[in-house]
Amino acid sequence: MDKIVISPNEITEIKEVPEQPARIEPKLPPAIPWWARLSVGILALFLPLLCLVTIILRVAFRGQTPRIRYAWTGFLSTLLIISGFLTSAASVLLFSFGSVPAIVATGLSELDERTDFPALPASKDLSGADASSELKPLVAVIAPTAQSFFSKREVLSNSFGAGLLLEADDQGYLFATARHVIGLGSWSLKERHRAMLSLSSGVWAGAEVIARHTNLDLVLIWIPRHSGAAEFVQPIATPKEGQTIFVIGHPEGLKYTLSTGIISRMENSTLQISAPVSPGNSGGPVYDLQGNLLGVVSSTMDKSYQPNAENLNFAVTAQALLKQSGWEFAKDGRERLETYLKAVSAQQDKTKR
């Protein structure tokens, strides 16, 4: 194979190829004008409106070029993410620093404004209608308080139960409810335990937990009085098997529901009752036909664990409220219970006469 030899002279004789001018591409306008970015960007503060505008723009740009469609898709997606974060943060701050429930008061004006309370025990058996009108106003909605993560203030919890008025005097109102309604898992006399309480108007008021029973599902709650002079003392009677009863509570959020039944069985401090009981009844009263307090609703048999259980409901006997023993007191709880016991004793003496 012959070699090809190129001399230096031949190399110098090669002419340079003139450079081609650079091709200048026309500059395209931005896919999203600045004024459009600004106008739509403001909507990030209003998530529902931004969602509506996004739907409208996606439909409107279906006939545009892919470049414009992709630009708007990315821009709107970014705005939706930012708006979602802003809305979530605003919601957390609103619930943390806002008012506790919708309406909050320092007392129970419904009780303060009463000129009288029902005279219990009644002289004759109460009918269902009588029990509804006379006894329901003595029952409250009671909820535990929770602490806000941001503001460290007390806020209303999601759960609630029932409670009953034991005494109304010139200083305030003494209520009883089930211990698990307040959720006092860790009880300390040095700590301040609070609860929220409301009546049929829905006005919530803060109350103090002043006593907890060591063995039974019972607590005492105190709320001060601001006006009024009407007094009330809840009488307590000894329960009997087969006795007809009224139960008032808030089953599954159906507030102030009245149901009837009998005491099916008694064992120590526990009453088994046939009156229907559901979550929301806990802490509610068990009355006899004269309006005497027989017990405080404590639990029901969960059919998810015991499918064959039918209407197995339980209450704590109210006799525990007539004894100072077995209680752990906070603040002036002992004095409040002593005052109630003296009032009950005076009422019984008056009835015997």
C-alpha positions as CSV (number, residue, x, y, z in Angstrom):
1,M,0.0,0.0,0.0
2,D,1.5,3.4,-1.1
3,K,1.9,6.1,1.5
4,I,0.4,9.6,0.9
5,V,2.9,12.3,1.7
6,I,1.8,15.9,2.2
7,S,4.5,18.6,2.1
8,P,4.5,21.7,4.2
9,N,4.0,23.9,1.1
10,E,0.8,22.0,0.3
11,I,-0.4,22.7,3.8
12,T,0.2,26.4,3.5
13,E,-1.7,26.6,0.3
14,I,-4.9,25.3,2.0
15,K,-7.4,28.2,2.2
16,E,-9.3,28.8,5.4
17,V,-13.0,28.3,5.3
18,P,-14.8,31.5,6.3
19,E,-16.7,31.2,9.6
20,Q,-20.5,31.1,9.4
21,P,-22.3,33.8,11.3
22,A,-23.9,32.5,14.6
23,R,-27.5,31.7,14.2
24,I,-29.6,34.0,16.5
25,E,-32.7,32.4,17.9
26,P,-35.6,34.7,18.4
27,K,-36.3,35.4,22.1
28,L,-39.6,34.0,23.2
29,P,-41.8,35.9,25.6
30,P,-42.2,34.4,29.1
31,A,-44.8,31.7,29.2
32,I,-46.4,33.4,32.2
33,P,-46.4,37.2,32.3
34,W,-45.2,38.9,35.5
35,W,-48.6,40.5,36.0
36,A,-50.2,37.1,35.8
37,R,-47.8,35.6,38.4
38,L,-48.4,38.5,40.7
39,S,-52.2,38.3,40.4
40,V,-52.5,34.6,40.8
41,G,-49.8,34.5,43.5
42,I,-51.8,36.6,45.9
43,L,-54.4,33.8,45.9
44,A,-52.0,31.6,47.9
45,L,-53.4,33.3,51.0
46,F,-56.9,31.9,50.1
47,L,-56.7,28.2,49.4
48,P,-60.3,27.6,48.5
49,L,-60.3,30.5,45.9
50,L,-56.9,29.3,44.6
51,C,-58.3,25.8,44.0
52,L,-61.3,27.3,42.1
53,V,-59.0,29.5,39.9
54,T,-56.7,26.5,39.2
55,I,-59.6,24.4,37.9
56,I,-60.7,27.3,35.6
57,L,-57.2,28.0,34.3
58,R,-56.5,24.3,33.6
59,V,-59.7,24.2,31.4
60,A,-59.0,27.5,29.8
61,F,-55.4,26.6,28.7
62,R,-56.2,23.2,27.1
63,G,-55.8,24.8,23.7
64,Q,-52.5,26.5,24.4
65,T,-49.0,25.2,23.4
66,P,-47.3,22.6,25.6
67,R,-44.8,25.2,26.7
68,I,-47.5,27.5,28.2
69,R,-49.5,24.5,29.7
70,Y,-46.5,23.1,31.4
71,A,-45.4,26.4,32.8
72,W,-48.8,27.1,34.3
73,T,-49.1,23.6,35.7
74,G,-45.8,23.9,37.5
75,F,-46.6,27.4,38.7
76,L,-50.1,26.5,40.0
77,S,-48.8,23.3,41.7
78,T,-46.2,25.3,43.6
79,L,-48.8,27.8,44.7
80,L,-51.1,25.1,45.9
81,I,-48.3,23.5,48.0
82,I,-47.4,26.9,49.5
83,S,-51.1,27.7,50.2
84,G,-51.6,24.4,51.9
85,F,-48.7,25.0,54.3
86,L,-50.0,28.5,55.0
87,T,-53.5,27.3,55.7
88,S,-52.3,24.6,58.0
89,A,-50.1,26.9,59.9
90,A,-53.0,29.5,60.2
91,S,-55.4,26.8,61.5
92,V,-52.9,25.6,64.2
93,L,-52.4,29.1,65.4
94,L,-56.1,29.9,65.3
95,F,-57.0,26.9,67.5
96,S,-54.0,27.5,69.8
97,F,-54.4,31.2,70.5
98,G,-58.1,31.6,69.9
99,S,-60.9,31.4,72.4
100,V,-61.3,28.0,74.1
101,P,-64.9,27.1,73.1
102,A,-67.3,29.4,71.2
103,I,-68.6,31.0,74.4
104,V,-66.8,31.0,77.7
105,A,-68.0,32.4,81.0
106,T,-66.6,32.6,84.5
107,G,-69.8,31.2,86.0
108,L,-73.1,29.5,85.3
109,S,-75.6,32.3,84.8
110,E,-78.4,29.8,84.2
111,L,-78.1,28.6,87.8
112,D,-77.4,32.1,89.2
113,E,-80.6,33.4,87.7
114,R,-82.8,30.7,89.0
115,T,-85.3,31.8,91.7
116,D,-85.9,28.2,92.9
117,F,-84.9,24.6,92.4
118,P,-87.2,21.5,92.4
119,A,-88.2,20.3,95.8
120,L,-86.7,16.9,96.1
121,P,-87.5,14.2,97.0
122,A,-90.9,14.7,95.4
123,S,-94.0,13.9,97.4
124,K,-95.3,11.5,94.7
125,D,-93.7,9.5,91.9
126,L,-92.5,11.5,89.0
127,S,-93.8,10.7,85.5
128,G,-91.4,10.7,82.6
129,A,-92.6,14.2,81.6
130,D,-92.1,15.4,85.2
131,A,-88.6,13.9,85.4
132,S,-87.7,15.6,82.1
133,S,-88.8,19.1,83.3
134,E,-87.6,18.8,86.9
135,L,-84.4,16.8,86.7
136,K,-82.8,17.7,83.4
137,P,-81.9,21.2,84.5
138,L,-79.8,19.6,87.3
139,V,-77.6,17.8,84.8
140,A,-74.6,19.3,83.1
141,V,-72.2,18.6,80.2
142,I,-68.7,18.1,81.6
143,A,-65.5,17.9,79.6
144,P,-61.8,17.7,80.6
145,T,-59.4,20.4,79.6
146,A,-56.3,20.0,77.5
147,Q,-53.3,22.2,77.3
148,S,-52.6,24.1,74.0
149,F,-49.2,23.2,72.5
150,F,-48.4,26.8,71.6
151,S,-50.1,29.0,74.1
152,K,-49.9,26.6,77.1
153,R,-53.4,27.6,77.9
154,E,-56.3,25.3,78.8
155,V,-58.6,24.4,75.9
156,L,-61.7,22.3,75.5
157,S,-61.1,18.6,75.0
158,N,-62.9,16.5,72.3
159,S,-64.5,14.1,74.8
160,F,-67.3,14.9,77.3
161,G,-69.7,13.2,79.7
162,A,-72.4,14.2,82.1
163,G,-72.5,15.5,85.6
164,L,-75.1,16.3,88.3
165,L,-75.7,19.1,90.7
166,L,-75.3,18.1,94.3
167,E,-75.6,21.4,96.1
168,A,-76.2,25.1,95.4
169,D,-75.5,27.5,98.2
170,D,-74.5,31.2,98.5
171,Q,-70.9,30.5,97.5
172,G,-71.2,28.2,94.5
173,Y,-72.2,24.9,93.0
174,L,-71.0,21.4,93.8
175,F,-71.2,18.8,91.0
176,A,-70.3,15.2,90.8
177,T,-69.3,13.1,87.8
178,A,-67.3,10.0,86.9
179,R,-63.6,10.2,87.4
180,H,-62.8,8.9,83.9
181,V,-64.8,11.7,82.3
182,I,-62.2,14.2,83.6
183,G,-59.4,11.8,82.8
184,L,-57.5,12.1,86.1
185,G,-54.9,9.4,85.3
186,S,-52.2,11.2,87.3
187,W,-53.7,12.9,90.3
188,S,-51.6,15.2,92.5
189,L,-52.8,17.4,95.3
190,K,-50.2,19.9,94.4
191,E,-51.5,20.4,90.9
192,R,-54.5,22.4,89.8
193,H,-57.0,20.2,88.0
194,R,-59.7,21.9,85.9
195,A,-62.7,20.9,83.9
196,M,-65.2,22.6,81.6
197,L,-68.9,22.6,82.4
198,S,-72.0,23.8,80.5
199,L,-75.8,23.5,80.8
200,S,-78.5,23.5,78.2
201,S,-77.6,27.0,76.9
202,G,-74.2,25.7,75.7
203,V,-72.3,28.4,77.6
204,W,-69.0,26.8,78.9
205,A,-67.5,27.8,82.3
206,G,-64.3,26.7,83.9
207,A,-64.6,24.6,87.1
208,E,-62.2,23.2,89.7
209,V,-61.8,19.5,90.4
210,I,-61.7,19.5,94.2
211,A,-61.9,15.8,95.1
212,R,-61.3,12.4,93.7
213,H,-62.4,9.1,95.1
214,T,-59.5,6.7,95.6
215,N,-61.4,3.5,94.7
216,L,-64.6,4.5,92.9
217,D,-65.2,6.2,89.6
218,L,-66.2,9.6,91.2
219,V,-64.9,13.2,91.4
220,L,-66.3,16.4,92.8
221,I,-66.3,19.6,90.8
222,W,-66.8,23.2,92.2
223,I,-67.8,26.3,90.3
224,P,-68.2,29.7,92.1
225,R,-71.5,31.7,92.2
226,H,-71.7,35.3,91.1
227,S,-75.3,36.2,91.9
228,G,-78.6,34.7,93.1
229,A,-79.7,33.1,96.3
230,A,-81.7,30.0,95.4
231,E,-80.4,27.0,97.3
232,F,-80.6,23.3,96.4
233,V,-79.5,20.0,98.1
234,Q,-79.7,16.8,96.2
235,P,-81.1,14.0,98.4
236,I,-79.5,10.6,98.2
237,A,-81.4,7.3,98.8
238,T,-80.4,3.7,99.3
239,P,-80.9,1.7,96.0
240,K,-82.8,-1.5,95.9
241,E,-82.8,-4.3,93.3
242,G,-85.8,-4.1,90.9
243,Q,-86.2,-0.4,91.6
244,T,-87.4,1.8,88.7
245,I,-84.9,4.5,87.7
246,F,-84.4,7.5,85.5
247,V,-81.0,8.0,83.8
248,I,-80.1,11.3,82.2
249,G,-77.0,11.9,80.0
250,H,-75.7,12.7,76.6
251,P,-75.3,9.4,74.7
252,E,-73.3,9.7,71.5
253,G,-73.7,13.5,71.8
254,L,-77.5,13.5,72.0
255,K,-77.6,15.9,74.9
256,Y,-80.0,15.6,77.8
257,T,-81.5,12.2,76.9
258,L,-83.8,10.7,79.5
259,S,-84.1,6.9,79.7
260,T,-85.7,4.6,82.1
261,G,-85.0,1.1,83.5
262,I,-84.5,-0.8,86.7
263,I,-81.7,-1.8,89.0
264,S,-81.0,-5.3,87.8
265,R,-78.3,-6.2,90.3
266,M,-76.3,-4.8,93.1
267,E,-72.8,-5.8,94.2
268,N,-70.8,-3.8,96.7
269,S,-70.6,-0.3,95.4
270,T,-71.7,-1.2,91.8
271,L,-75.2,-1.0,90.4
272,Q,-76.1,-3.0,87.3
273,I,-78.9,-1.1,85.5
274,S,-81.1,-1.9,82.5
275,A,-81.5,1.7,81.4
276,P,-79.7,2.2,78.0
277,V,-76.2,3.7,78.4
278,S,-73.7,4.8,75.7
279,P,-70.6,7.0,75.6
280,G,-71.6,10.4,76.8
281,N,-73.8,9.0,79.6
282,S,-70.8,8.5,81.9
283,G,-71.0,10.7,85.0
284,G,-74.8,11.2,84.6
285,P,-77.2,10.6,87.5
286,V,-79.4,7.6,88.3
287,Y,-82.5,8.9,90.0
288,D,-85.4,7.0,91.6
289,L,-89.0,8.0,91.0
290,Q,-88.9,10.7,93.7
291,G,-85.8,12.3,92.3
292,N,-83.4,10.8,94.9
293,L,-79.9,10.2,93.6
294,L,-79.1,6.5,93.6
295,G,-75.9,6.3,91.6
296,V,-73.6,7.8,89.0
297,V,-73.2,6.1,85.6
298,S,-69.8,4.6,85.2
299,S,-69.6,2.2,82.3
300,T,-71.3,-0.1,79.8
301,M,-70.2,-3.5,78.3
302,D,-68.6,-2.9,75.0
303,K,-70.2,-5.3,72.4
304,S,-67.1,-5.1,70.2
305,Y,-65.3,-7.1,73.0
306,Q,-68.3,-9.1,74.2
307,P,-70.7,-9.6,71.2
308,N,-73.2,-11.5,73.2
309,A,-73.5,-8.8,75.9
310,E,-76.9,-7.2,75.9
311,N,-77.7,-4.1,77.9
312,L,-75.1,-4.6,80.6
313,N,-74.7,-1.1,82.1
314,F,-73.2,0.0,85.4
315,A,-73.2,2.8,87.9
316,V,-71.4,3.7,91.1
317,T,-73.7,3.9,94.2
318,A,-74.3,7.4,95.4
319,Q,-73.8,6.3,99.0
320,A,-70.1,7.0,98.6
321,L,-71.0,10.7,98.4
322,L,-72.3,10.6,102.0
323,K,-68.9,9.6,103.4
324,Q,-65.7,11.6,103.8
325,S,-63.6,8.5,103.8
326,G,-62.0,7.3,100.6
327,W,-61.6,10.7,99.1
328,E,-58.5,12.7,98.1
329,F,-59.1,16.4,98.4
330,A,-57.6,19.3,96.7
331,K,-57.9,23.0,97.6
332,D,-61.0,23.3,99.8
333,G,-62.6,20.1,98.7
334,R,-63.0,18.7,102.2
335,E,-64.9,21.8,103.4
336,R,-67.2,21.7,100.3
337,L,-68.1,18.0,100.9
338,E,-68.6,18.7,104.7
339,T,-71.0,21.5,103.8
340,Y,-72.9,19.2,101.5
341,L,-73.1,16.5,104.1
342,K,-74.4,18.9,106.7
343,A,-77.1,20.2,104.3
344,V,-78.2,16.6,103.5
345,S,-78.4,15.8,107.2
346,A,-80.5,18.9,107.8
347,Q,-82.7,18.0,104.9
348,Q,-83.3,14.5,106.3
349,D,-84.1,15.9,109.7
350,K,-86.6,18.3,108.1
351,T,-88.2,15.5,106.1
352,K,-88.7,13.3,109.3
353,R,-90.6,16.1,111.0
